[in-house]
Amino acid sequence: MDTNRSKVQRTLMGLVVSDKMDKTVVVKMERVYRHPKFDKTIRSFKKYKVHDENEQAREGDTVEFYEGRPMSKTKYMYLARVIKTHSV
């Protein structure tokens, strides 16, 4: 078995809904899909706690983040970059 094989990182995009914690932002990710039986469009949401080392993301920003090693019980995502800033 090849041990030098690298893992593919899962990158996600979402909207920052809270930046009140130190070095952590809460990002809401939306998923839209069609129900197989009833053929209805369904929107589901999931919130992730994302580690923001430089505290560059603000509430309302669109960010890209990736999965990494766990930092705590609920925080295992890391901020990759801020895609779009929210202008007040």
Protein Blocks (a to p, Z undefined) as FASTA:
>chain_A
ZZkbccdddddddddfbfkbghiacdddddddddfklopacddddddddddfkopacghi
acdddddddfblmlccdcfbdfbdcdZZ
